[in-house]
Amino acid sequence: MDMVAIPEIKYGDFLEQNLYRHDGLLALAKGTSIRDVEKECIEDLQMQYVYVAPYYQRTFTNEETLEIIEDVVYSCSLWDMSSSKKLYTGLEKKLQRNKKILSVLSLMREVDHYSFVSSINMSMVVAQLLMVDNRIDRHLIEIVFYSLIHDIGKVKVAKITHKQGGLTDSEFKKVQQHPHYSRELLEKYGFSKNDVNFVIQTHERFDGGGYPLHIKGYEIQPIAQVIAIAETYNALSSFRPHRPPFHPIEVSEKIEEEKNKAFAEDYVMLFKEKFNPYQEGARVELNNGMSGEIIQVNSQIPLFPLIGVYNETTGEVYTKINLYRYRDVRIARVLPKERL
């Protein structure tokens, strides 16, 4: 493993660290094969150096998969350290009891990195949306666990989704069957049909415009609707070769535009009321080059917190910026929490 400057990364090198994006969630996971698209993503993160290893040194183990999930749970700014410990402990126990599912996640990490990252990020968003009074209980852990593993059928279509060029009609239809593959795999590994039936509904839309069943309205199970919004947030917040990531303010606006279209109004309201990557105490970088920490969040306008700006010399807070008042100043990056 070597630390190298971005221009010196060789095509096919493996990333040997987790990289986090602007909202504190995962951008690229350890073990990612760095091609042109991944290199563009690293450049978008404004990284100068990263740890990499040659392709022939890479293996994908269940232990490392767990370590990545653990790092995300502890590093993201969606909750405090106590909640991080409870959530990860619960998820680890479930994954250790379901070793075959854990192995499929490790396979997904190898053959479809983006779906692996999406599954982790989306499950973190679901956790915050459904958390009540910052409590981590068995019911929440169960939902987050199912959210994490609901898309494992993607491993069966990875070769199609990663092929060069566009998809044929038949290939596109096969990709749209991946929710069925997910349910089949989960049932194969011992989950009851009733418990995992929701996985074929996570790509359905409130107005009937989704797939693969084309159901609509409240025919769609609640957990499937929550996952659909969480997946949309993650997709819009992620780097794509044709566009940079959208800011959480912009994502919130786009999700609200889908009220009673892609998503039921009550689930849009749940998202707007509950999801917020900007928690008090989080360290942040601003788009004006300053850095500081979030010192107050107004529950009515959570995406516009009060920032305590650091003095570059002393590291102490010397002034405050109200982002609701100064709209041209935004949070450019939430820094990962430091694990004590």
C-alpha positions as CSV (number, residue, x, y, z in Angstrom):
1,M,0.0,0.0,0.0
2,D,1.4,3.4,-1.0
3,M,0.2,7.0,-0.7
4,V,0.3,8.5,-4.2
5,A,-0.7,11.8,-5.8
6,I,-3.8,11.6,-7.8
7,P,-2.1,12.1,-11.2
8,E,0.2,9.1,-10.4
9,I,-2.7,6.6,-9.8
10,K,-2.5,3.8,-12.3
11,Y,-5.6,2.5,-14.1
12,G,-6.8,-0.5,-12.1
13,D,-5.1,0.3,-8.8
14,F,-7.2,-0.4,-5.7
15,L,-8.2,2.3,-3.3
16,E,-7.0,1.4,0.2
17,Q,-9.0,3.8,2.3
18,N,-12.6,5.0,2.5
19,L,-13.3,8.4,1.0
20,Y,-16.2,10.5,2.2
21,R,-18.3,12.9,0.2
22,H,-19.7,16.4,0.9
23,D,-22.5,15.3,3.2
24,G,-20.4,13.0,5.3
25,L,-21.6,9.7,3.6
26,L,-19.5,7.3,1.6
27,A,-18.1,8.3,-1.8
28,L,-15.7,5.4,-2.5
29,A,-15.1,2.4,-0.4
30,K,-11.8,0.7,0.4
31,G,-11.1,-1.9,-2.3
32,T,-12.6,0.1,-5.2
33,S,-10.8,-0.4,-8.5
34,I,-9.8,3.0,-9.8
35,R,-10.7,3.6,-13.4
36,D,-11.3,6.9,-15.2
37,V,-14.7,7.5,-13.5
38,E,-13.4,6.8,-10.0
39,K,-10.4,9.1,-10.6
40,E,-12.8,11.9,-11.6
41,C,-14.7,11.3,-8.4
42,I,-11.5,11.5,-6.3
43,E,-10.6,14.8,-8.1
44,D,-14.2,16.1,-7.4
45,L,-13.5,15.4,-3.7
46,Q,-10.4,17.6,-4.1
47,M,-8.1,15.0,-2.8
48,Q,-4.4,15.4,-3.5
49,Y,-3.2,12.0,-2.2
50,V,-4.8,8.7,-1.5
51,Y,-3.6,5.2,-0.4
52,V,-3.7,2.6,-3.2
53,A,-2.4,-0.9,-3.9
54,P,-1.7,-2.7,-7.2
55,Y,-4.6,-4.8,-8.4
56,Y,-2.8,-8.1,-7.8
57,Q,-2.6,-7.5,-4.0
58,R,-6.4,-7.2,-3.5
59,T,-8.7,-9.7,-1.9
60,F,-12.3,-9.0,-0.7
61,T,-13.0,-10.5,2.7
62,N,-16.1,-10.4,4.9
63,E,-14.0,-8.9,7.7
64,E,-13.1,-5.9,5.5
65,T,-16.7,-5.5,4.4
66,L,-17.7,-5.3,8.1
67,E,-14.9,-2.8,8.7
68,I,-16.2,-0.5,5.9
69,I,-19.8,-0.6,7.3
70,E,-18.4,0.1,10.8
71,D,-16.4,3.1,9.5
72,V,-19.4,4.6,7.8
73,V,-21.7,4.2,10.8
74,Y,-19.1,5.8,13.1
75,S,-17.8,8.5,10.7
76,C,-21.1,10.0,9.3
77,S,-22.6,13.0,11.1
78,L,-26.2,11.7,11.3
79,W,-26.0,10.8,15.0
80,D,-23.8,10.8,18.0
81,M,-21.1,8.3,19.0
82,S,-23.4,6.5,21.4
83,S,-25.9,5.9,18.6
84,S,-23.1,4.8,16.3
85,K,-22.1,2.1,18.7
86,K,-25.6,0.8,19.2
87,L,-26.4,0.8,15.5
88,Y,-23.2,-0.9,14.3
89,T,-23.3,-3.5,17.1
90,G,-26.8,-4.5,16.1
91,L,-25.9,-4.6,12.4
92,E,-22.8,-6.6,13.0
93,K,-24.7,-9.2,15.0
94,K,-27.2,-9.7,12.2
95,L,-24.6,-9.9,9.5
96,Q,-22.5,-12.4,11.6
97,R,-25.6,-14.6,12.0
98,N,-26.2,-14.4,8.2
99,K,-22.8,-15.1,6.9
100,K,-24.0,-16.0,3.4
101,I,-25.7,-12.6,3.1
102,L,-22.4,-11.0,4.3
103,S,-20.6,-12.9,1.6
104,V,-23.0,-11.6,-1.0
105,L,-22.3,-8.0,0.2
106,S,-18.6,-8.8,-0.2
107,L,-19.2,-10.0,-3.7
108,M,-21.2,-6.9,-4.5
109,R,-18.3,-4.8,-3.2
110,E,-16.1,-6.6,-5.8
111,V,-18.4,-6.7,-8.8
112,D,-20.6,-3.6,-8.3
113,H,-19.0,-1.1,-6.0
114,Y,-21.6,1.6,-6.6
115,S,-24.5,-0.6,-5.5
116,F,-22.5,-1.6,-2.4
117,V,-21.9,2.1,-1.5
118,S,-25.5,3.0,-2.3
119,S,-26.8,0.2,-0.1
120,I,-24.7,1.5,2.9
121,N,-25.5,5.2,2.4
122,M,-29.2,4.5,1.8
123,S,-29.5,2.4,4.9
124,M,-27.9,5.3,6.9
125,V,-30.5,7.7,5.6
126,V,-33.3,5.3,6.4
127,A,-31.9,5.0,10.0
128,Q,-32.1,8.8,10.5
129,L,-35.5,9.1,8.9
130,L,-37.0,6.4,11.2
131,M,-35.1,7.2,14.4
132,V,-37.3,8.5,17.2
133,D,-35.7,10.7,19.9
134,N,-32.2,9.4,18.9
135,R,-33.1,5.9,20.1
136,I,-31.6,2.9,18.5
137,D,-33.8,-0.1,19.3
138,R,-34.2,-3.6,17.9
139,H,-37.0,-2.6,15.5
140,L,-34.9,0.2,13.9
141,I,-31.8,-2.1,13.6
142,E,-34.1,-4.7,11.9
143,I,-35.3,-2.1,9.3
144,V,-31.8,-0.7,8.7
145,F,-30.5,-4.3,8.2
146,Y,-33.1,-5.1,5.6
147,S,-32.4,-1.7,3.9
148,L,-28.7,-2.6,3.7
149,I,-29.3,-6.0,2.1
150,H,-32.4,-5.3,0.0
151,D,-30.5,-4.8,-3.3
152,I,-28.2,-7.8,-3.3
153,G,-29.8,-9.0,-6.5
154,K,-27.7,-6.4,-8.2
155,V,-24.8,-9.0,-8.2
156,K,-26.8,-11.0,-10.8
157,V,-26.9,-8.1,-13.3
158,A,-23.5,-6.5,-12.6
159,K,-22.0,-7.6,-15.9
160,I,-24.8,-5.9,-17.8
161,T,-24.8,-2.6,-15.8
162,H,-21.0,-2.3,-16.1
163,K,-20.7,-3.0,-19.8
164,Q,-19.4,-0.4,-22.2
165,G,-22.0,1.5,-24.1
166,G,-25.7,1.6,-23.8
167,L,-28.0,-1.3,-22.9
168,T,-30.2,-3.1,-25.3
169,D,-33.9,-3.3,-24.6
170,S,-33.6,-6.9,-23.4
171,E,-30.6,-6.0,-21.1
172,F,-32.6,-3.1,-19.7
173,K,-35.5,-5.3,-18.9
174,K,-33.2,-7.8,-17.2
175,V,-31.7,-5.1,-15.1
176,Q,-35.2,-4.1,-14.0
177,Q,-35.7,-7.6,-12.7
178,H,-33.0,-7.3,-10.1
179,P,-35.6,-6.7,-7.3
180,H,-36.9,-10.2,-8.0
181,Y,-33.4,-11.5,-7.9
182,S,-32.9,-9.8,-4.5
183,R,-36.0,-11.4,-3.1
184,E,-35.1,-14.8,-4.5
185,L,-31.6,-14.7,-2.9
186,L,-33.0,-13.5,0.5
187,E,-35.6,-16.3,0.5
188,K,-32.9,-18.8,-0.5
189,Y,-30.8,-17.8,2.5
190,G,-33.7,-18.3,5.0
191,F,-35.7,-15.1,5.1
192,S,-39.5,-15.4,5.0
193,K,-41.4,-14.2,1.9
194,N,-43.5,-11.9,4.1
195,D,-40.4,-10.2,5.6
196,V,-38.7,-9.6,2.2
197,N,-41.6,-9.0,-0.1
198,F,-41.0,-5.2,0.1
199,V,-37.7,-5.5,-1.9
200,I,-39.6,-5.9,-5.1
201,Q,-41.4,-2.6,-4.4
202,T,-38.5,-0.2,-3.8
203,H,-38.3,0.9,-7.4
204,E,-42.1,1.4,-7.6
205,R,-43.4,5.0,-7.7
206,F,-46.5,6.6,-6.1
207,D,-47.9,7.5,-9.5
208,G,-47.4,4.0,-10.9
209,G,-44.4,5.0,-13.0
210,G,-42.0,2.5,-11.4
211,Y,-41.0,-1.1,-11.9
212,P,-41.2,-4.1,-12.0
213,L,-44.8,-4.5,-10.8
214,H,-46.1,-1.0,-11.8
215,I,-48.1,-0.7,-8.6
216,K,-49.0,2.7,-7.2
217,G,-50.2,4.7,-4.2
218,Y,-50.4,2.9,-0.9
219,E,-50.2,-0.5,-2.6
220,I,-46.5,0.2,-2.0
221,Q,-45.3,-0.9,1.4
222,P,-44.2,1.9,3.8
223,I,-40.6,0.6,4.1
224,A,-40.3,0.4,0.3
225,Q,-41.4,4.1,0.0
226,V,-38.9,5.2,2.7
227,I,-36.1,3.3,0.9
228,A,-37.1,4.8,-2.5
229,I,-36.7,8.3,-1.1
230,A,-33.4,7.4,0.6
231,E,-32.1,5.9,-2.7
232,T,-33.1,9.1,-4.5
233,Y,-31.3,11.2,-2.0
234,N,-28.2,9.1,-2.3
235,A,-28.2,9.1,-6.1
236,L,-28.6,12.8,-6.4
237,S,-25.9,13.4,-3.7
238,S,-23.4,11.2,-5.5
239,F,-20.8,12.2,-8.1
240,R,-21.6,11.2,-11.7
241,P,-19.4,11.7,-14.7
242,H,-21.9,14.1,-16.4
243,R,-22.5,16.2,-13.3
244,P,-21.2,17.0,-9.8
245,P,-23.1,16.0,-6.7
246,F,-26.2,18.0,-5.8
247,H,-26.1,19.9,-2.5
248,P,-28.5,18.7,0.2
249,I,-30.6,21.9,-0.2
250,E,-31.0,21.2,-3.9
251,V,-31.8,17.5,-3.3
252,S,-34.5,18.5,-0.8
253,E,-36.0,20.7,-3.4
254,K,-36.0,18.0,-6.0
255,I,-37.6,15.5,-3.7
256,E,-40.3,17.9,-2.8
257,E,-41.0,18.4,-6.6
258,E,-41.8,14.6,-6.7
259,K,-44.6,14.9,-4.0
260,N,-47.5,12.8,-5.1
261,K,-45.6,11.8,-8.2
262,A,-42.7,9.5,-7.4
263,F,-43.4,9.7,-3.6
264,A,-46.4,10.0,-1.4
265,E,-46.8,13.4,0.3
266,D,-46.4,12.1,3.8
267,Y,-43.1,10.4,3.0
268,V,-41.8,13.6,1.4
269,M,-42.7,15.4,4.6
270,L,-41.0,12.7,6.6
271,F,-37.8,13.3,4.6
272,K,-38.0,17.1,5.0
273,E,-38.7,16.9,8.7
274,K,-36.2,14.2,9.7
275,F,-33.3,14.1,7.4
276,N,-30.4,16.4,8.0
277,P,-26.7,15.7,7.5
278,Y,-25.9,18.9,9.5
279,Q,-25.8,17.9,13.2
280,E,-24.6,20.2,16.0
281,G,-21.0,19.6,16.8
282,A,-20.0,18.5,13.3
283,R,-16.9,20.0,11.7
284,V,-17.5,21.5,8.3
285,E,-15.7,23.3,5.5
286,L,-17.6,26.2,3.8
287,N,-17.6,27.2,0.2
288,N,-15.8,30.5,1.0
289,G,-12.7,28.6,2.2
290,M,-13.5,28.9,5.9
291,S,-13.8,26.0,8.3
292,G,-15.7,25.6,11.6
293,E,-18.3,23.6,13.4
294,I,-22.1,23.6,13.5
295,I,-23.1,25.2,16.8
296,Q,-26.9,25.4,16.4
297,V,-29.5,23.8,14.1
298,N,-33.0,25.4,13.8
299,S,-35.5,22.5,13.4
300,Q,-37.6,24.7,11.1
301,I,-34.7,25.3,8.7
302,P,-32.2,22.5,9.4
303,L,-30.2,22.9,6.2
304,F,-29.2,26.4,7.2
305,P,-27.4,26.0,10.6
306,L,-25.4,28.5,12.6
307,I,-21.7,28.0,12.0
308,G,-18.9,28.8,14.4
309,V,-15.9,29.8,12.2
310,Y,-12.4,28.8,13.4
311,N,-9.5,31.2,13.7
312,E,-6.9,29.6,11.4
313,T,-4.1,30.4,13.9
314,T,-5.6,29.4,17.2
315,G,-8.3,26.9,16.0
316,E,-10.8,28.6,18.3
317,V,-14.2,29.8,17.2
318,Y,-14.0,33.6,16.6
319,T,-17.1,34.5,14.7
320,K,-20.5,33.0,13.7
321,I,-22.2,32.8,10.4
322,N,-26.0,32.3,10.1
323,L,-26.4,30.4,6.8
324,Y,-30.0,31.3,6.5
325,R,-29.1,35.0,6.5
326,Y,-26.0,34.6,4.2
327,R,-27.4,32.4,1.5
328,D,-24.3,32.7,-0.7
329,V,-22.4,30.8,1.9
330,R,-22.9,27.0,2.0
331,I,-21.5,24.0,3.7
332,A,-19.1,22.5,1.1
333,R,-18.1,19.4,3.1
334,V,-19.0,17.7,6.4
335,L,-15.8,16.2,7.8
336,P,-16.0,12.6,9.2
337,K,-16.3,12.3,12.9
338,E,-13.2,11.4,14.8
339,R,-13.7,8.1,16.6
340,L,-12.4,8.3,20.2
